[in-house]
């Protein structure tokens, strides 16, 4: 994946991956995949590594100093690395999925957030 390039992550550097489903009426509607380089998990963002079930978005949007890069969009086919993970909780396999992502910055420390929209989101 090109995530390391987007984050400026050098080879052999570690990052925390956070993957969660967002549910509506007990059905998964969004699969969120976040990459948090360990170098970014200090200062105000130190607690992001231990969020547990708390939403990452709430922590990101709570700090007015956090900047968000423009969103990019992509149609994911079944060959995309995130496709299998995003569809693991689904009963029926879609042929494709749409996703968006952007990088959040706090004092030039990046965090990448990708949201994959699952078929149930269209029923909302």
TIFI-712872 format. One record per residue: residue in one letter; x, y, z of N, C-alpha, C, O, CB in turn. Coordinates in steps of 0.05 Angstrom, whole numbers, padded with zeros to 5 digits, always signed. Each point is the difference from the previous one (the first is absolute). Glycine has a CB too. Layout:
! TIFI-712872
AXYZXYZXYZXYZXYZ
...
! end
This chain:
! TIFI-712872
X+00017-00024+00000-00017+00024+00000+00018+00025+00000+00023-00001+00007-00060-00024+00017
X+00025+00047-00032+00014+00025-00001-00002+00016+00026+00007+00023+00001-00015-00023-00050
X-00002-00013+00070-00004+00015+00025+00026+00010+00012+00001+00022+00010-00041-00051-00002
X+00061+00013-00009+00026+00009+00011+00009+00025-00014+00011+00018+00013+00001-00065-00002
X-00015+00049-00037+00008+00023-00016-00016+00025+00009+00011+00021+00005+00002-00050-00044
X-00039+00026+00042-00017+00022+00009+00008+00011+00027-00002+00024+00005-00036-00043-00032
X+00046+00001+00044+00008+00007+00028+00029+00008+00003+00008+00009+00021-00044-00039-00005
X+00052+00027-00037+00028+00005+00002+00014-00020+00018+00020+00006+00013-00029+00042-00021
X-00002-00072+00010+00010-00021+00017+00023-00015-00013-00004-00011-00021-00042+00006+00042
X+00068+00006-00008+00024-00013-00011-00002-00030+00003-00015-00010+00017+00043+00050-00006
X-00014-00056-00028+00000-00029+00002+00009-00009+00028+00017+00013+00013-00007-00017-00062
X-00022-00017+00058+00006-00012+00026-00008+00018+00024+00010-00004+00022+00027-00021-00044
X-00055+00043+00018-00012+00016+00022-00027-00011+00006-00014-00010-00018+00040+00052+00004
X-00034-00041+00039-00025-00013+00008-00023+00020+00001+00004+00024+00004+00023-00057+00022
X-00050+00022-00030-00025+00016+00002-00021-00017+00014+00000-00025-00002+00012+00052-00040
X-00030-00014+00055-00023-00013+00012-00023+00000-00021-00006+00021-00011+00020-00007+00058
X-00025-00038-00052-00023-00001-00018-00025-00003+00017-00001-00017+00019+00029-00004-00056
X-00048+00036+00031-00025-00001+00014-00022-00005-00021-00003+00015-00019+00019+00016+00057
X-00031-00053-00035-00021-00007-00018-00025-00005+00016-00001-00017+00018+00034-00002-00052
X-00054+00033+00027-00026-00003+00014-00023+00002-00020+00003+00012-00022+00017+00008+00064
X-00042-00032-00035-00025+00003-00015-00017+00020+00015-00002+00000+00024+00005-00047-00043
X-00017+00064+00004-00020+00017+00010-00027-00012-00007-00005-00006-00023+00035+00048+00019
X-00047-00044+00024-00026-00014-00003-00023+00020+00002+00001+00020+00014+00019-00062+00004
X-00041+00035-00033-00026+00014+00003-00021-00022+00000-00002-00016-00018+00019+00059-00006
X-00033-00043+00045-00021-00021+00003+00012-00028-00002-00011-00017-00014-00023+00050-00004
X+00057-00038+00031+00013-00026+00001+00010-00009-00027+00005-00024-00003-00034+00013+00041
X+00033+00029-00057+00011-00008-00026+00024+00017-00006-00001+00025+00004-00044-00039-00021
X+00068+00002+00008+00023+00016-00006-00004+00017-00024-00009-00009-00021+00038-00026+00040
X-00024+00061-00017-00004+00019-00022+00026+00013-00009+00002+00009-00023-00047+00000+00041
X+00066-00009-00001+00026+00012-00007+00021-00017+00013-00002-00008+00023-00017+00055-00028
X+00040-00053-00010+00024-00012+00010+00022+00022+00001+00007+00011-00021-00019-00058+00003
X+00022+00052+00041+00021+00021+00003+00027-00013+00005+00003-00017+00017-00038+00050+00001
X+00054-00024-00033+00028-00010+00001+00018+00025+00004+00001+00018-00016-00011-00059-00014
X+00023+00041+00053+00018+00022+00007+00028-00009+00004+00005-00022+00011-00044+00046+00010
X+00058-00008-00030+00028-00006+00004+00012+00023+00016+00000+00023-00008+00003-00049-00036
X+00007+00019+00068+00012+00019+00018+00029-00006+00004+00007-00018+00016-00052+00024+00008
X+00063+00008-00037+00029-00006+00004+00007+00004+00030-00010+00019+00013+00020-00004-00060
X+00006-00033+00057+00007+00002+00029+00013+00027+00006-00003+00011+00022+00009-00060-00020
X+00009+00060-00022+00012+00026+00004-00020+00022+00005+00006+00021+00013+00032-00035-00042
X-00063+00011+00019-00021+00020+00003-00014-00003+00027-00014+00018+00009+00007-00018-00058
X+00011-00022+00063-00015-00005+00025+00015+00011+00024+00008-00016+00018-00028-00025-00039
X+00022+00067+00022+00013+00013+00023-00014+00027+00004-00017+00008-00016+00061-00031+00008
X-00038+00035+00030-00013+00026+00006-00030-00003+00002-00010-00018+00013+00047+00042-00036
X-00052-00007+00009-00029+00000+00001-00012-00025-00012-00023-00008+00006+00024+00057-00008
X+00014-00062-00015-00010-00024-00014+00008-00026+00014-00005-00022-00011+00005+00047-00031
X+00013-00023+00065+00010-00024+00013-00022-00019+00007+00003-00024-00001+00035+00051+00019
X-00061-00016-00010-00023-00017+00009-00014-00014-00024-00016-00017+00005+00011+00048+00034
X+00011-00023-00063-00014-00012-00023+00007-00030-00003-00016-00015-00011+00017+00059-00012
X+00022-00052+00033+00007-00029-00002-00016-00018+00018+00000-00024-00003+00045+00039-00008
X-00060-00003+00030-00016-00016+00019-00029+00008+00000-00012+00000+00022+00053-00006+00005
X-00052+00012-00049-00028+00009-00001-00020-00022+00006-00022+00005+00010+00036+00028-00043
X-00007-00057+00027-00019-00022+00004-00025+00004-00018+00003+00004-00024+00013-00010+00071
X-00040+00005-00035-00024+00003-00016-00008+00029-00004-00020+00006-00014+00005-00049+00033
X+00030+00062-00008-00007+00028-00004+00007+00009-00029+00019-00010-00011-00011+00019+00060
X-00024+00009-00061+00004+00008-00028+00025+00017-00004+00005+00019+00015-00054-00022-00021
X+00064-00004-00014+00024+00015-00007-00008+00028-00010+00013+00020+00006+00011-00063-00017
X-00046+00044-00005-00009+00025-00011-00005+00021+00021+00006+00024-00004-00025-00049-00034
X+00007+00017+00060-00006+00019+00022+00026+00012+00011+00001+00024+00005-00042-00050+00006
X+00061+00010-00009+00026+00010+00010+00013+00019-00020+00012+00020+00007-00006-00062+00020
X-00008+00035-00053+00013+00016-00021-00014+00028-00002+00013+00020-00003+00000-00062-00021
X-00040+00042+00024-00015+00024-00005-00002+00017+00025-00008+00024-00002-00017-00047-00033
X+00032+00013+00058-00001+00015+00025+00022+00021+00003-00003+00019+00015-00018-00059+00006
X+00042+00036-00036+00023+00018+00003+00001+00019-00025+00004-00009-00022+00022-00026+00049
X-00031+00061-00023+00000+00019-00022+00026+00003-00015+00001+00011-00022-00036+00013+00046
X+00057-00034-00012+00026+00002-00013+00004-00022-00021+00019+00001-00016-00001+00020+00057
X-00036-00041-00041+00003-00022-00020-00009+00010-00027-00021+00011-00003+00013-00045+00039
X+00025+00029-00056-00006+00007-00027-00006-00026-00016+00012-00020+00006+00017+00062-00004
X-00047-00040-00021-00007-00023-00016+00007+00006-00029-00007+00021-00011-00030-00034+00042
X+00052-00006-00044+00006+00004-00028-00026-00006-00016-00018-00012+00010+00067-00002-00003
X-00049+00022-00033-00024-00005-00016-00006-00030-00002+00018-00017+00001-00008+00058-00027
X-00035-00048+00025-00009-00027-00003+00007-00011-00028-00002+00015-00020-00035-00007+00053
X+00045-00033-00034+00002-00013-00026-00018-00024+00000-00006-00012+00021+00054+00027-00027
X-00058-00022-00017-00021-00021-00003+00010-00021-00019+00016+00005-00018-00052+00028+00027
X+00027-00058-00004+00008-00022-00017-00021-00022+00001-00013-00005+00020+00061+00015-00011
X-00052-00023-00032-00017-00023-00002+00018-00025+00005+00020-00004-00014-00053+00027-00019
X+00025-00039+00053+00016-00024+00007-00012-00024-00014-00024-00006+00003+00038+00027+00041
X+00003-00036-00058-00009-00025-00011+00007-00022+00020+00013+00005+00020-00006+00011-00068
X-00015-00040+00042+00006-00023+00018+00030-00006+00002+00008-00015+00018-00053-00004-00029
X+00061+00031-00006+00029-00005+00000+00015+00020+00019+00023-00003+00005-00026-00015-00052
X-00011+00039+00056+00013+00020+00017+00005-00012+00027-00017-00015+00010-00006+00052-00035
X+00046-00031+00037+00007-00011+00027-00021+00005+00022-00003-00017+00018+00050+00023-00032
X-00061+00016+00013-00020+00006+00021-00027-00014-00005-00016-00002+00019+00039+00045-00012
X-00028-00052-00031-00026-00011-00007-00007-00024+00018-00022+00000+00011+00029+00016-00058
X+00010-00035+00049-00006-00024+00016-00005+00007+00029-00018-00012+00013+00046-00015-00044
X-00012+00045+00042-00004+00007+00028-00026+00016+00004-00014-00004+00020+00064+00005-00014
X-00056+00016-00025-00025+00016+00002-00025-00017-00002-00020+00006+00012+00045+00033-00031
X-00023-00060+00003-00024-00017-00005-00002-00024+00019-00018-00016-00003+00020+00031-00045
X+00017-00018+00066+00000-00024+00017-00025-00003+00017-00008-00023+00007+00057+00027-00005
X-00063+00017+00005-00024-00001+00016-00026+00000-00016-00022+00001+00011+00048+00022+00024
X-00023-00025-00062-00024+00001-00017-00010-00028-00007+00016-00018-00002+00000+00062-00016
X-00042-00046+00015-00012-00026-00008+00002-00004-00030+00005-00022-00009-00037+00025+00048
X+00029+00019-00054+00003-00002-00029+00023+00017-00009+00004+00022+00009-00054-00030-00014
X+00065-00003-00014+00024+00014-00010-00007+00019-00023-00011-00009-00021+00039-00031+00034
X-00023+00066-00010-00005+00019-00022+00023-00003-00021+00021-00012+00006-00045+00044+00025
X+00019-00022-00054+00020-00002-00021+00021+00022+00002+00023-00002-00009-00057-00019-00021
X+00026+00043+00043+00018+00023+00004-00010+00016+00023-00023-00002+00009+00035+00003-00058
X+00006+00016+00060-00006+00018+00022+00012+00027-00005+00021+00002-00014-00024-00041+00046
X-00008+00060-00022+00012+00026-00001+00013+00007+00026-00009-00008+00022-00025+00022-00055
X+00056+00000+00031+00015+00008+00024+00010+00029-00003+00003+00010-00022+00011-00058+00031
X-00009+00060+00014+00013+00026+00000+00021+00000+00022-00002-00015+00019-00040+00039-00036
X+00061-00006+00014+00021+00002+00020+00012+00027+00000-00001+00015-00019+00011-00064+00015
X+00002+00056+00027+00015+00024+00002+00020-00003+00024-00002-00018+00016-00037+00046-00035
X+00058-00009+00019+00020+00000+00021-00007+00023+00019-00006+00022-00008+00042-00042-00022
X-00036+00014+00056-00003+00020+00021+00027+00007+00011+00017-00018+00004-00063+00001+00007
X+00051+00043-00007+00026+00009+00009-00003+00016+00026-00017+00018+00002+00034-00017-00049
X+00000-00006+00066+00003+00017+00024+00030+00005+00002+00016-00017+00007-00058-00002+00017
X+00049+00045-00029+00028+00008+00001+00017-00018-00018+00022-00009+00008-00028+00026+00039
X-00004-00023-00071+00014-00016-00020+00002-00029+00007+00015-00015-00013+00010+00055+00001
X-00039-00050+00032-00001-00028+00007-00025-00012-00013-00022+00008+00007+00048-00001+00037
X-00022-00026-00063-00023-00009-00016-00014-00025+00011+00012-00017+00013+00011+00036-00052
X-00049-00021+00033-00016-00023+00004-00018-00003-00025-00013+00019-00008+00014-00014+00060
X-00001-00029-00064-00016-00005-00023-00025-00014+00007+00000-00020+00015+00041+00017-00043
X-00064+00013+00019-00026-00013+00005-00013-00006-00027-00004+00018-00016-00001+00007+00061
X-00002-00050-00048-00015-00010-00024-00027-00010+00009-00002-00016+00020+00045+00004-00044
X-00064+00020+00010-00027-00010+00006-00010-00014-00025-00002+00011-00021-00007+00027+00054
X+00001-00063-00029-00011-00016-00022-00030-00002+00005-00009-00009+00021+00053-00018-00027
X-00059+00035-00014-00029+00001+00003-00012-00027-00008+00003-00008-00023-00004+00058+00015
X-00013-00063+00026-00012-00026-00005-00028+00003-00011-00013+00021+00003+00040-00040+00034
X-00037-00001-00051-00026+00002-00014-00023+00010+00017-00018+00014-00010+00033-00050-00018
X-00016+00029+00054-00022+00008+00017-00002+00031+00004-00021+00010+00007+00026-00054+00017
X+00017+00058-00029+00000+00029+00003-00019+00013-00020-00011+00021+00006+00059-00022+00010
X-00053-00012-00038-00019+00011-00020-00029-00002+00008-00017+00014-00011+00050-00027-00024
X-00038-00003+00056-00028-00002+00010-00006+00019+00022-00023+00001+00009+00025-00048-00021
X+00017+00064+00019-00005+00019+00022-00014+00025-00011-00006+00018+00016+00047-00035+00008
! end
